[in-house]
Amino acid sequence: MKIEKYPVIVGATSMVYEFVSEGSKGNISKLVIYSETHLHNFYNLGFGDKDETTGKINDSVVTNNGDSEKVLATVAATLYEFTNKFPEAMIFATGSTKARTRLYRMGISNNLDSIKPDFEVFGLTAEKEWIPFEIKREFEAFLVKRKKVNL
Amino acid sequence: MKKAKTTDKKLTILKVDKKLDRYLDKGLFKEKVDKANHILKTVGLPKFAK
């Protein structure tokens, strides 16, 4: 199934993306940021709502703007642009709350058919073990890496 | 009018705005980055395909 996506504005580094969610609660600016960690090529994917007044980012809210599938498909699609620039990147994602982690899981599940041919996708179990992602299984965090293309 | 760039998997890019990169210096999502570093240290990485 093809899910619609929002158009994005991208930073010059390809590490920051902004788009506008349009739904029942109005227009809400969203930011997706790939942040460096202590390990080279290991990035955290953060995403949240931008408060247009303060400029602050809220990553703990579940907005309920009625367009979560489209929002998550857009976030998933940024993986392609990011890994076009950083093909060796490993991308870590987790929610700031259990509800947000479930949202991430839903995003991966809904977009798995699209993502899986191009990315290895892992989930971190409660036993602190990385295993290949399984739909409907609870995970604490997620990790994706673009598959190498054999030419 | 410039045509928006479309990448594989149809991410439509309206424009590149280097001002967005200022967010990289703001320490956003610090708790999550700390968690990522903690998991790296305590769990490590999965076995990726070669």
N, CA and C atoms of all chains as a GROMACS GRO file, in nm:
protein
  603
    1MET      N    1   0.085  -0.120   0.000
    1MET     CA    2   0.000   0.000   0.000
    1MET      C    3   0.089   0.125   0.000
    2LYS      N    4   0.053   0.218  -0.086
    2LYS     CA    5   0.132   0.339  -0.095
    2LYS      C    6   0.073   0.445  -0.001
    3ILE      N    7   0.154   0.495   0.091
    3ILE     CA    8   0.104   0.595   0.186
    3ILE      C    9   0.155   0.731   0.142
    4GLU      N   10   0.066   0.828   0.146
    4GLU     CA   11   0.104   0.965   0.109
    4GLU      C   12   0.208   1.020   0.205
    5LYS      N   13   0.289   1.114   0.156
    5LYS     CA   14   0.389   1.178   0.241
    5LYS      C   15   0.380   1.329   0.224
    6TYR      N   16   0.427   1.401   0.326
    6TYR     CA   17   0.433   1.546   0.316
    6TYR      C   18   0.563   1.587   0.246
    7PRO      N   19   0.561   1.696   0.171
    7PRO     CA   20   0.687   1.750   0.119
    7PRO      C   21   0.769   1.809   0.233
    8VAL      N   22   0.899   1.806   0.220
    8VAL     CA   23   0.986   1.850   0.329
    8VAL      C   24   1.081   1.962   0.283
    9ILE      N   25   1.130   2.034   0.383
    9ILE     CA   26   1.244   2.124   0.364
    9ILE      C   27   1.360   2.055   0.434
   10VAL      N   28   1.474   2.053   0.371
   10VAL     CA   29   1.589   1.982   0.428
   10VAL      C   30   1.704   2.080   0.454
   11GLY      N   31   1.777   2.057   0.563
   11GLY     CA   32   1.896   2.136   0.591
   11GLY      C   33   2.009   2.100   0.495
   12ALA      N   34   2.107   2.185   0.484
   12ALA     CA   35   2.218   2.161   0.391
   12ALA      C   36   2.297   2.036   0.427
   13THR      N   37   2.292   1.997   0.555
   13THR     CA   38   2.366   1.879   0.600
   13THR      C   39   2.293   1.748   0.569
   14SER      N   40   2.166   1.756   0.530
   14SER     CA   41   2.075   1.640   0.517
   14SER      C   42   2.048   1.573   0.651
   15MET      N   43   2.074   1.644   0.762
   15MET     CA   44   2.050   1.586   0.895
   15MET      C   45   1.926   1.644   0.963
   16VAL      N   46   1.867   1.748   0.905
   16VAL     CA   47   1.748   1.811   0.963
   16VAL      C   48   1.641   1.826   0.855
   17TYR      N   49   1.518   1.789   0.889
   17TYR     CA   50   1.405   1.795   0.796
   17TYR      C   51   1.287   1.863   0.865
   18GLU      N   52   1.216   1.943   0.792
   18GLU     CA   53   1.096   2.007   0.847
   18GLU      C   54   0.980   1.987   0.749
   19PHE      N   55   0.865   1.957   0.806
   19PHE     CA   56   0.744   1.950   0.723
   19PHE      C   57   0.624   1.991   0.807
   20VAL      N   58   0.513   2.014   0.740
   20VAL     CA   59   0.393   2.062   0.809
   20VAL      C   60   0.284   1.956   0.801
   21SER      N   61   0.243   1.911   0.919
   21SER     CA   62   0.131   1.818   0.931
   21SER      C   63   0.001   1.898   0.919
   22GLU      N   64  -0.088   1.853   0.833
   22GLU     CA   65  -0.216   1.922   0.813
   22GLU      C   66  -0.329   1.829   0.854
   23GLY      N   67  -0.399   1.865   0.962
   23GLY     CA   68  -0.504   1.775   1.008
   23GLY      C   69  -0.611   1.846   1.086
   24SER      N   70  -0.682   1.769   1.166
   24SER     CA   71  -0.799   1.820   1.237
   24SER      C   72  -0.764   1.929   1.338
   25LYS      N   73  -0.640   1.930   1.385
   25LYS     CA   74  -0.601   2.032   1.482
   25LYS      C   75  -0.524   2.148   1.418
   26GLY      N   76  -0.526   2.150   1.286
   26GLY     CA   77  -0.460   2.260   1.216
   26GLY      C   78  -0.325   2.219   1.160
   27ASN      N   79  -0.244   2.318   1.128
   27ASN     CA   80  -0.111   2.294   1.072
   27ASN      C   81  -0.007   2.290   1.183
   28ILE      N   82   0.069   2.181   1.188
   28ILE     CA   83   0.169   2.164   1.294
   28ILE      C   84   0.304   2.133   1.230
   29SER      N   85   0.403   2.218   1.257
   29SER     CA   86   0.536   2.196   1.202
   29SER      C   87   0.605   2.082   1.274
   30LYS      N   88   0.666   1.994   1.198
   30LYS     CA   89   0.738   1.879   1.254
   30LYS      C   90   0.884   1.888   1.214
   31LEU      N   91   0.968   1.848   1.306
   31LEU     CA   92   1.112   1.843   1.277
   31LEU      C   93   1.163   1.701   1.293
   32VAL      N   94   1.247   1.659   1.202
   32VAL     CA   95   1.317   1.531   1.212
   32VAL      C   96   1.466   1.564   1.216
   33ILE      N   97   1.534   1.515   1.320
   33ILE     CA   98   1.677   1.548   1.335
   33ILE      C   99   1.757   1.420   1.355
   34TYR      N  100   1.860   1.404   1.275
   34TYR     CA  101   1.955   1.294   1.291
   34TYR      C  102   2.075   1.349   1.367
   35SER      N  103   2.090   1.306   1.493
   35SER     CA  104   2.197   1.359   1.578
   35SER      C  105   2.312   1.259   1.590
   36GLU      N  106   2.433   1.311   1.592
   36GLU     CA  107   2.550   1.225   1.610
   36GLU      C  108   2.554   1.171   1.752
   37THR      N  109   2.615   1.056   1.769
   37THR     CA  110   2.635   0.997   1.902
   37THR      C  111   2.786   0.979   1.924
   38HIS      N  112   2.820   0.901   2.027
   38HIS     CA  113   2.963   0.879   2.055
   38HIS      C  114   3.031   0.791   1.950
   39LEU      N  115   2.952   0.714   1.877
   39LEU     CA  116   3.010   0.622   1.778
   39LEU      C  117   2.994   0.679   1.638
   40HIS      N  118   3.103   0.679   1.564
   40HIS     CA  119   3.102   0.726   1.426
   40HIS      C  120   2.996   0.648   1.346
   41ASN      N  121   2.919   0.717   1.268
   41ASN     CA  122   2.815   0.656   1.183
   41ASN      C  123   2.695   0.602   1.261
   42PHE      N  124   2.685   0.635   1.387
   42PHE     CA  125   2.569   0.592   1.466
   42PHE      C  126   2.491   0.719   1.504
   43TYR      N  127   2.367   0.728   1.456
   43TYR     CA  128   2.288   0.850   1.472
   43TYR      C  129   2.158   0.821   1.547
   44ASN      N  130   2.114   0.918   1.623
   44ASN     CA  131   1.981   0.911   1.683
   44ASN      C  132   1.881   0.986   1.594
   45LEU      N  133   1.769   0.921   1.566
   45LEU     CA  134   1.662   0.989   1.493
   45LEU      C  135   1.565   1.046   1.597
   46GLY      N  136   1.553   1.178   1.600
   46GLY     CA  137   1.458   1.242   1.689
   46GLY      C  138   1.352   1.311   1.605
   47PHE      N  139   1.228   1.305   1.651
   47PHE     CA  140   1.129   1.384   1.578
   47PHE      C  141   1.020   1.432   1.672
   48GLY      N  142   0.974   1.552   1.646
   48GLY     CA  143   0.875   1.610   1.736
   48GLY      C  144   0.809   1.732   1.674
   49ASP      N  145   0.720   1.790   1.751
   49ASP     CA  146   0.646   1.909   1.706
   49ASP      C  147   0.725   2.035   1.738
   50LYS      N  148   0.724   2.127   1.644
   50LYS     CA  149   0.792   2.254   1.667
   50LYS      C  150   0.690   2.356   1.716
   51ASP      N  151   0.719   2.417   1.830
   51ASP     CA  152   0.634   2.526   1.880
   51ASP      C  153   0.675   2.652   1.808
   52GLU      N  154   0.585   2.702   1.723
   52GLU     CA  155   0.619   2.818   1.638
   52GLU      C  156   0.647   2.943   1.721
   53THR      N  157   0.591   2.949   1.843
   53THR     CA  158   0.611   3.068   1.926
   53THR      C  159   0.747   3.065   1.994
   54THR      N  160   0.780   2.950   2.056
   54THR     CA  161   0.904   2.943   2.134
   54THR      C  162   1.020   2.886   2.051
   55GLY      N  163   0.985   2.814   1.943
   55GLY     CA  164   1.089   2.748   1.864
   55GLY      C  165   1.134   2.618   1.926
   56LYS      N  166   1.076   2.583   2.041
   56LYS     CA  167   1.116   2.459   2.109
   56LYS      C  168   1.049   2.337   2.043
   57ILE      N  169   1.112   2.221   2.064
   57ILE     CA  170   1.063   2.098   2.005
   57ILE      C  171   1.006   2.009   2.114
   58ASN      N  172   0.886   1.962   2.093
   58ASN     CA  173   0.822   1.872   2.190
   58ASN      C  174   0.820   1.732   2.130
   59ASP      N  175   0.895   1.641   2.190
   59ASP     CA  176   0.900   1.505   2.136
   59ASP      C  177   0.826   1.407   2.226
   60SER      N  178   0.745   1.459   2.320
   60SER     CA  179   0.673   1.368   2.409
   60SER      C  180   0.523   1.366   2.381
   61VAL      N  181   0.481   1.457   2.295
   61VAL     CA  182   0.338   1.467   2.269
   61VAL      C  183   0.297   1.373   2.154
   62VAL      N  184   0.180   1.312   2.168
   62VAL     CA  185   0.119   1.242   2.055
   62VAL      C  186   0.009   1.336   2.005
   63THR      N  187   0.031   1.393   1.887
   63THR     CA  188  -0.046   1.510   1.845
   63THR      C  189  -0.192   1.480   1.812
   64ASN      N  190  -0.218   1.358   1.762
   64ASN     CA  191  -0.355   1.325   1.720
   64ASN      C  192  -0.411   1.426   1.621
   65ASN      N  193  -0.334   1.452   1.518
   65ASN     CA  194  -0.382   1.546   1.415
   65ASN      C  195  -0.455   1.472   1.304
   66GLY      N  196  -0.475   1.342   1.325
   66GLY     CA  197  -0.552   1.262   1.229
   66GLY      C  198  -0.475   1.222   1.106
   67ASP      N  199  -0.342   1.242   1.107
   67ASP     CA  200  -0.263   1.212   0.987
   67ASP      C  201  -0.136   1.134   1.024
   68SER      N  202  -0.145   1.053   1.130
   68SER     CA  203  -0.022   0.990   1.181
   68SER      C  204   0.044   0.901   1.076
   69GLU      N  205  -0.036   0.833   0.994
   69GLU     CA  206   0.024   0.746   0.891
   69GLU      C  207   0.107   0.828   0.793
   70LYS      N  208   0.053   0.943   0.755
   70LYS     CA  209   0.123   1.028   0.658
   70LYS      C  210   0.250   1.088   0.721
   71VAL      N  211   0.238   1.126   0.849
   71VAL     CA  212   0.354   1.181   0.921
   71VAL      C  213   0.464   1.076   0.932
   72LEU      N  214   0.425   0.954   0.973
   72LEU     CA  215   0.526   0.849   0.991
   72LEU      C  216   0.587   0.806   0.858
   73ALA      N  217   0.505   0.807   0.753
   73ALA     CA  218   0.559   0.773   0.620
   73ALA      C  219   0.660   0.879   0.576
   74THR      N  220   0.635   1.003   0.613
   74THR     CA  221   0.729   1.112   0.578
   74THR      C  222   0.860   1.095   0.654
   75VAL      N  223   0.848   1.064   0.784
   75VAL     CA  224   0.970   1.041   0.864
   75VAL      C  225   1.048   0.924   0.805
   76ALA      N  226   0.976   0.816   0.771
   76ALA     CA  227   1.043   0.698   0.714
   76ALA      C  228   1.114   0.735   0.583
   77ALA      N  229   1.051   0.820   0.505
   77ALA     CA  230   1.109   0.858   0.376
   77ALA      C  231   1.235   0.943   0.393
   78THR      N  232   1.246   1.015   0.506
   78THR     CA  233   1.369   1.093   0.527
   78THR      C  234   1.490   1.000   0.542
   79LEU      N  235   1.463   0.874   0.581
   79LEU     CA  236   1.574   0.778   0.592
   79LEU      C  237   1.649   0.763   0.460
   80TYR      N  238   1.573   0.771   0.351
   80TYR     CA  239   1.636   0.754   0.220
   80TYR      C  240   1.727   0.871   0.188
   81GLU      N  241   1.675   0.989   0.210
   81GLU     CA  242   1.755   1.108   0.180
   81GLU      C  243   1.879   1.111   0.269
   82PHE      N  244   1.858   1.081   0.398
   82PHE     CA  245   1.971   1.084   0.492
   82PHE      C  246   2.078   0.980   0.454
   83THR      N  247   2.032   0.857   0.422
   83THR     CA  248   2.131   0.753   0.392
   83THR      C  249   2.185   0.762   0.249
   84ASN      N  250   2.122   0.844   0.166
   84ASN     CA  251   2.188   0.875   0.038
   84ASN      C  252   2.316   0.952   0.066
   85LYS      N  253   2.310   1.037   0.168
   85LYS     CA  254   2.428   1.118   0.201
   85LYS      C  255   2.522   1.041   0.295
   86PHE      N  256   2.463   0.960   0.385
   86PHE     CA  257   2.544   0.885   0.482
   86PHE      C  258   2.510   0.736   0.467
   87PRO      N  259   2.561   0.671   0.363
   87PRO     CA  260   2.517   0.533   0.335
   87PRO      C  261   2.557   0.432   0.442
   88GLU      N  262   2.658   0.463   0.521
   88GLU     CA  263   2.702   0.368   0.625
   88GLU      C  264   2.633   0.394   0.759
   89ALA      N  265   2.543   0.489   0.764
   89ALA     CA  266   2.483   0.529   0.892
   89ALA      C  267   2.398   0.418   0.953
   90MET      N  268   2.411   0.403   1.084
   90MET     CA  269   2.318   0.320   1.161
   90MET      C  270   2.229   0.419   1.234
   91ILE      N  271   2.100   0.398   1.228
   91ILE     CA  272   2.007   0.497   1.282
   91ILE      C  273   1.925   0.435   1.395
   92PHE      N  274   1.940   0.496   1.511
   92PHE     CA  275   1.874   0.450   1.634
   92PHE      C  276   1.750   0.537   1.657
   93ALA      N  277   1.642   0.474   1.700
   93ALA     CA  278   1.522   0.551   1.734
   93ALA      C  279   1.451   0.488   1.851
   94THR      N  280   1.406   0.572   1.941
   94THR     CA  281   1.323   0.526   2.051
   94THR      C  282   1.229   0.639   2.091
   95GLY      N  283   1.118   0.604   2.152
   95GLY     CA  284   1.024   0.707   2.194
   95GLY      C  285   1.060   0.761   2.332
   96SER      N  286   1.017   0.883   2.359
   96SER     CA  287   1.042   0.940   2.492
   96SER      C  288   0.943   0.886   2.594
   97THR      N  289   0.836   0.824   2.546
   97THR     CA  290   0.738   0.758   2.633
   97THR      C  291   0.700   0.626   2.565
   98LYS      N  292   0.631   0.540   2.640
   98LYS     CA  293   0.588   0.414   2.579
   98LYS      C  294   0.495   0.439   2.462
   99ALA      N  295   0.410   0.541   2.476
   99ALA     CA  296   0.316   0.574   2.367
   99ALA      C  297   0.392   0.616   2.242
  100ARG      N  298   0.499   0.694   2.262
  100ARG     CA  299   0.578   0.739   2.147
  100ARG      C  300   0.654   0.621   2.085
  101THR      N  301   0.702   0.529   2.170
  101THR     CA  302   0.773   0.413   2.116
  101THR      C  303   0.676   0.327   2.035
  102ARG      N  304   0.552   0.316   2.084
  102ARG     CA  305   0.450   0.243   2.007
  102ARG      C  306   0.424   0.312   1.873
  103LEU      N  307   0.427   0.444   1.875
  103LEU     CA  308   0.408   0.521   1.752
  103LEU      C  309   0.520   0.490   1.652
  104TYR      N  310   0.642   0.484   1.701
  104TYR     CA  311   0.756   0.449   1.615
  104TYR      C  312   0.737   0.308   1.558
  105ARG      N  313   0.694   0.216   1.648
  105ARG     CA  314   0.674   0.077   1.604
  105ARG      C  315   0.567   0.073   1.494
  106MET      N  316   0.461   0.150   1.514
  106MET     CA  317   0.355   0.156   1.414
  106MET      C  318   0.409   0.212   1.282
  107GLY      N  319   0.493   0.314   1.294
  107GLY     CA  320   0.552   0.374   1.174
  107GLY      C  321   0.634   0.274   1.096
  108ILE      N  322   0.716   0.196   1.168
  108ILE     CA  323   0.799   0.095   1.100
  108ILE      C  324   0.710  -0.014   1.042
  109SER      N  325   0.612  -0.060   1.121
  109SER     CA  326   0.523  -0.168   1.075
  109SER      C  327   0.449  -0.126   0.949
  110ASN      N  328   0.393  -0.007   0.949
  110ASN     CA  329   0.313   0.040   0.835
  110ASN      C  330   0.398   0.059   0.710
  111ASN      N  331   0.525   0.088   0.731
  111ASN     CA  332   0.612   0.118   0.617
  111ASN      C  333   0.714   0.007   0.591
  112LEU      N  334   0.694  -0.108   0.658
  112LEU     CA  335   0.794  -0.215   0.650
  112LEU      C  336   0.812  -0.268   0.507
  113ASP      N  337   0.703  -0.281   0.434
  113ASP     CA  338   0.713  -0.331   0.296
  113ASP      C  339   0.800  -0.240   0.212
  114SER      N  340   0.790  -0.111   0.241
  114SER     CA  341   0.867  -0.014   0.164
  114SER      C  342   1.013  -0.009   0.211
  115ILE      N  343   1.032  -0.021   0.344
  115ILE     CA  344   1.166  -0.003   0.402
  115ILE      C  345   1.253  -0.128   0.387
  116LYS      N  346   1.190  -0.244   0.407
  116LYS     CA  347   1.268  -0.367   0.422
  116LYS      C  348   1.355  -0.406   0.302
  117PRO      N  349   1.312  -0.381   0.179
  117PRO     CA  350   1.402  -0.414   0.068
  117PRO      C  351   1.532  -0.333   0.071
  118ASP      N  352   1.530  -0.221   0.138
  118ASP     CA  353   1.645  -0.130   0.133
  118ASP      C  354   1.720  -0.118   0.266
  119PHE      N  355   1.656  -0.158   0.376
  119PHE     CA  356   1.716  -0.139   0.508
  119PHE      C  357   1.711  -0.268   0.590
  120GLU      N  358   1.814  -0.289   0.670
  120GLU     CA  359   1.805  -0.389   0.776
  120GLU      C  360   1.736  -0.320   0.894
  121VAL      N  361   1.640  -0.388   0.955
  121VAL     CA  362   1.562  -0.327   1.062
  121VAL      C  363   1.567  -0.418   1.185
  122PHE      N  364   1.610  -0.363   1.298
  122PHE     CA  365   1.622  -0.439   1.422
  122PHE      C  366   1.538  -0.373   1.531
  123GLY      N  367   1.497  -0.456   1.627
  123GLY     CA  368   1.429  -0.405   1.746
  123GLY      C  369   1.505  -0.450   1.870
  124LEU      N  370   1.503  -0.367   1.972
  124LEU     CA  371   1.568  -0.401   2.098
  124LEU      C  372   1.463  -0.459   2.192
  125THR      N  373   1.483  -0.584   2.234
  125THR     CA  374   1.384  -0.651   2.318
  125THR      C  375   1.399  -0.606   2.464
  126ALA      N  376   1.302  -0.644   2.545
  126ALA     CA  377   1.308  -0.614   2.690
  126ALA      C  378   1.428  -0.682   2.754
  127GLU      N  379   1.477  -0.789   2.690
  127GLU     CA  380   1.594  -0.862   2.742
  127GLU      C  381   1.725  -0.799   2.693
  128LYS      N  382   1.713  -0.685   2.634
  128LYS     CA  383   1.829  -0.608   2.584
  128LYS      C  384   1.907  -0.686   2.478
  129GLU      N  385   1.834  -0.728   2.380
  129GLU     CA  386   1.895  -0.800   2.269
  129GLU      C  387   1.839  -0.743   2.139
  130TRP      N  388   1.927  -0.720   2.043
  130TRP     CA  389   1.882  -0.674   1.911
  130TRP      C  390   1.839  -0.796   1.830
  131ILE      N  391   1.717  -0.792   1.779
  131ILE     CA  392   1.671  -0.899   1.690
  131ILE      C  393   1.605  -0.834   1.568
  132PRO      N  394   1.596  -0.909   1.456
  132PRO     CA  395   1.527  -0.852   1.340
  132PRO      C  396   1.384  -0.809   1.377
  133PHE      N  397   1.343  -0.696   1.326
  133PHE     CA  398   1.213  -0.639   1.360
  133PHE      C  399   1.099  -0.735   1.326
  134GLU      N  400   1.005  -0.747   1.419
  134GLU     CA  401   0.885  -0.829   1.396
  134GLU      C  402   0.762  -0.743   1.422
  135ILE      N  403   0.670  -0.749   1.328
  135ILE     CA  404   0.544  -0.674   1.345
  135ILE      C  405   0.469  -0.730   1.466
  136LYS      N  406   0.410  -0.643   1.543
  136LYS     CA  407   0.327  -0.675   1.661
  136LYS      C  408   0.410  -0.711   1.784
  137ARG      N  409   0.541  -0.716   1.774
  137ARG     CA  410   0.622  -0.742   1.892
  137ARG      C  411   0.663  -0.609   1.956
  138GLU      N  412   0.659  -0.606   2.089
  138GLU     CA  413   0.700  -0.484   2.162
  138GLU      C  414   0.852  -0.471   2.158
  139PHE      N  415   0.900  -0.352   2.131
  139PHE     CA  416   1.044  -0.325   2.136
  139PHE      C  417   1.068  -0.196   2.214
  140GLU      N  418   1.188  -0.186   2.269
  140GLU     CA  419   1.222  -0.065   2.345
  140GLU      C  420   1.288   0.040   2.257
  141ALA      N  421   1.348  -0.006   2.148
  141ALA     CA  422   1.418   0.086   2.057
  141ALA      C  423   1.433   0.017   1.922
  142PHE      N  424   1.474   0.093   1.825
  142PHE     CA  425   1.485   0.041   1.688
  142PHE      C  426   1.618   0.087   1.627
  143LEU      N  427   1.664   0.006   1.533
  143LEU     CA  428   1.790   0.040   1.466
  143LEU      C  429   1.778   0.000   1.320
  144VAL      N  430   1.811   0.091   1.232
  144VAL     CA  431   1.806   0.057   1.090
  144VAL      C  432   1.938   0.094   1.023
  145LYS      N  433   1.969   0.017   0.919
  145LYS     CA  434   2.090   0.046   0.841
  145LYS      C  435   2.060   0.012   0.695
  146ARG      N  436   2.104   0.099   0.607
  146ARG     CA  437   2.077   0.078   0.464
  146ARG      C  438   2.154  -0.043   0.414
  147LYS      N  439   2.087  -0.125   0.337
  147LYS     CA  440   2.154  -0.243   0.281
  147LYS      C  441   2.252  -0.199   0.174
  148LYS      N  442   2.356  -0.277   0.165
  148LYS     CA  443   2.455  -0.247   0.061
  148LYS      C  444   2.402  -0.296  -0.074
  149VAL      N  445   2.428  -0.217  -0.176
  149VAL     CA  446   2.384  -0.256  -0.309
  149VAL      C  447   2.499  -0.324  -0.379
  150ASN      N  448   2.477  -0.448  -0.424
  150ASN     CA  449   2.581  -0.519  -0.499
  150ASN      C  450   2.572  -0.483  -0.646
  151LEU      N  451   2.674  -0.416  -0.695
  151LEU     CA  452   2.673  -0.376  -0.837
  151LEU      C  453   2.743  -0.481  -0.922
  152MET      N  454   0.906   2.861  -1.213
  152MET     CA  455   0.900   2.796  -1.082
  152MET      C  456   0.988   2.673  -1.083
  153LYS      N  457   1.069   2.657  -0.977
  153LYS     CA  458   1.157   2.541  -0.970
  153LYS      C  459   1.077   2.416  -0.939
  154LYS      N  460   1.115   2.307  -1.004
  154LYS     CA  461   1.048   2.181  -0.978
  154LYS      C  462   1.107   2.120  -0.852
  155ALA      N  463   1.019   2.072  -0.761
  155ALA     CA  464   1.068   2.009  -0.638
  155ALA      C  465   1.142   1.881  -0.673
  156LYS      N  466   1.250   1.856  -0.597
  156LYS     CA  467   1.330   1.736  -0.620
  156LYS      C  468   1.261   1.616  -0.556
  157THR      N  469   1.253   1.508  -0.628
  157THR     CA  470   1.194   1.387  -0.570
  157THR      C  471   1.301   1.279  -0.562
  158THR      N  472   1.319   1.223  -0.443
  158THR     CA  473   1.419   1.118  -0.426
  158THR      C  474   1.352   0.984  -0.447
  159ASP      N  475   1.434   0.876  -0.447
  159ASP     CA  476   1.374   0.744  -0.454
  159ASP      C  477   1.280   0.730  -0.334
  160LYS      N  478   1.176   0.657  -0.344
  160LYS     CA  479   1.070   0.645  -0.242
  160LYS      C  480   0.992   0.776  -0.225
  161LYS      N  481   1.004   0.862  -0.323
  161LYS     CA  482   0.913   0.976  -0.336
  161LYS      C  483   0.909   1.074  -0.220
  162LEU      N  484   1.023   1.105  -0.162
  162LEU     CA  485   1.027   1.215  -0.066
  162LEU      C  486   1.040   1.344  -0.147
  163THR      N  487   0.943   1.428  -0.138
  163THR     CA  488   0.945   1.552  -0.216
  163THR      C  489   1.015   1.660  -0.136
  164ILE      N  490   1.123   1.714  -0.192
  164ILE     CA  491   1.199   1.818  -0.123
  164ILE      C  492   1.164   1.953  -0.184
  165LEU      N  493   1.102   2.036  -0.103
  165LEU     CA  494   1.060   2.168  -0.151
  165LEU      C  495   1.180   2.258  -0.172
  166LYS      N  496   1.272   2.255  -0.073
  166LYS     CA  497   1.393   2.336  -0.085
  166LYS      C  498   1.495   2.291   0.018
  167VAL      N  499   1.619   2.334  -0.003
  167VAL     CA  500   1.725   2.314   0.096
  167VAL      C  501   1.741   2.446   0.170
  168ASP      N  502   1.735   2.438   0.302
  168ASP     CA  503   1.746   2.560   0.383
  168ASP      C  504   1.851   2.537   0.491
  169LYS      N  505   1.967   2.598   0.471
  169LYS     CA  506   2.077   2.572   0.565
  169LYS      C  507   2.048   2.624   0.705
  170LYS      N  508   1.948   2.712   0.717
  170LYS     CA  509   1.911   2.762   0.850
  170LYS      C  510   1.859   2.650   0.941
  171LEU      N  511   1.804   2.547   0.879
  171LEU     CA  512   1.755   2.434   0.960
  171LEU      C  513   1.867   2.366   1.038
  172ASP      N  514   1.987   2.374   0.987
  172ASP     CA  515   2.099   2.305   1.052
  172ASP      C  516   2.135   2.366   1.188
  173ARG      N  517   2.077   2.484   1.218
  173ARG     CA  518   2.104   2.543   1.349
  173ARG      C  519   2.052   2.453   1.461
  174TYR      N  520   1.954   2.371   1.429
  174TYR     CA  521   1.899   2.281   1.532
  174TYR      C  522   2.000   2.176   1.577
  175LEU      N  523   2.099   2.151   1.493
  175LEU     CA  524   2.200   2.050   1.530
  175LEU      C  525   2.284   2.095   1.648
  176ASP      N  526   2.292   2.224   1.667
  176ASP     CA  527   2.377   2.278   1.775
  176ASP      C  528   2.300   2.304   1.903
  177LYS      N  529   2.172   2.270   1.904
  177LYS     CA  530   2.089   2.304   2.020
  177LYS      C  531   2.076   2.191   2.122
  178GLY      N  532   2.142   2.081   2.096
  178GLY     CA  533   2.135   1.970   2.191
  178GLY      C  534   1.994   1.913   2.207
  179LEU      N  535   1.918   1.915   2.096
  179LEU     CA  536   1.781   1.862   2.103
  179LEU      C  537   1.784   1.710   2.117
  180PHE      N  538   1.681   1.657   2.175
  180PHE     CA  539   1.668   1.513   2.195
  180PHE      C  540   1.786   1.455   2.274
  181LYS      N  541   1.838   1.535   2.366
  181LYS     CA  542   1.957   1.493   2.440
  181LYS      C  543   1.934   1.362   2.516
  182GLU      N  544   1.815   1.350   2.577
  182GLU     CA  545   1.786   1.227   2.652
  182GLU      C  546   1.793   1.104   2.563
  183LYS      N  547   1.744   1.120   2.441
  183LYS     CA  548   1.746   1.006   2.349
  183LYS      C  549   1.887   0.977   2.300
  184VAL      N  550   1.964   1.082   2.276
  184VAL     CA  551   2.102   1.061   2.234
  184VAL      C  552   2.179   0.993   2.347
  185ASP      N  553   2.151   1.035   2.472
  185ASP     CA  554   2.215   0.970   2.587
  185ASP      C  555   2.175   0.824   2.595
  186LYS      N  556   2.048   0.797   2.568
  186LYS     CA  557   2.000   0.658   2.571
  186LYS      C  558   2.068   0.576   2.461
  187ALA      N  559   2.081   0.637   2.343
  187ALA     CA  560   2.149   0.569   2.233
  187ALA      C  561   2.292   0.534   2.273
  188ASN      N  562   2.360   0.630   2.335
  188ASN     CA  563   2.499   0.605   2.378
  188ASN      C  564   2.504   0.496   2.486
  189HIS      N  565   2.405   0.498   2.576
  189HIS     CA  566   2.401   0.398   2.683
  189HIS      C  567   2.380   0.257   2.624
  190ILE      N  568   2.289   0.247   2.528
  190ILE     CA  569   2.262   0.115   2.468
  190ILE      C  570   2.382   0.068   2.386
  191LEU      N  571   2.446   0.162   2.320
  191LEU     CA  572   2.569   0.126   2.248
  191LEU      C  573   2.671   0.064   2.343
  192LYS      N  574   2.683   0.126   2.461
  192LYS     CA  575   2.784   0.083   2.559
  192LYS      C  576   2.745  -0.050   2.624
  193THR      N  577   2.616  -0.067   2.655
  193THR     CA  578   2.575  -0.184   2.734
  193THR      C  579   2.528  -0.301   2.648
  194VAL      N  580   2.471  -0.274   2.533
  194VAL     CA  581   2.417  -0.380   2.448
  194VAL      C  582   2.504  -0.400   2.324
  195GLY      N  583   2.554  -0.293   2.271
  195GLY     CA  584   2.634  -0.300   2.149
  195GLY      C  585   2.547  -0.294   2.026
  196LEU      N  586   2.596  -0.349   1.918
  196LEU     CA  587   2.527  -0.340   1.789
  196LEU      C  588   2.473  -0.478   1.749
  197PRO      N  589   2.369  -0.481   1.668
  197PRO     CA  590   2.324  -0.610   1.614
  197PRO      C  591   2.421  -0.660   1.509
  198LYS      N  592   2.400  -0.782   1.466
  198LYS     CA  593   2.485  -0.836   1.358
  198LYS      C  594   2.423  -0.796   1.224
  199PHE      N  595   2.492  -0.706   1.158
  199PHE     CA  596   2.444  -0.662   1.027
  199PHE      C  597   2.491  -0.761   0.921
  200ALA      N  598   2.416  -0.767   0.810
  200ALA     CA  599   2.459  -0.847   0.696
  200ALA      C  600   2.588  -0.787   0.642
  201LYS      N  601   2.677  -0.869   0.592
  201LYS     CA  602   2.804  -0.818   0.540
  201LYS      C  603   2.783  -0.758   0.401
   0.00000   0.00000   0.00000
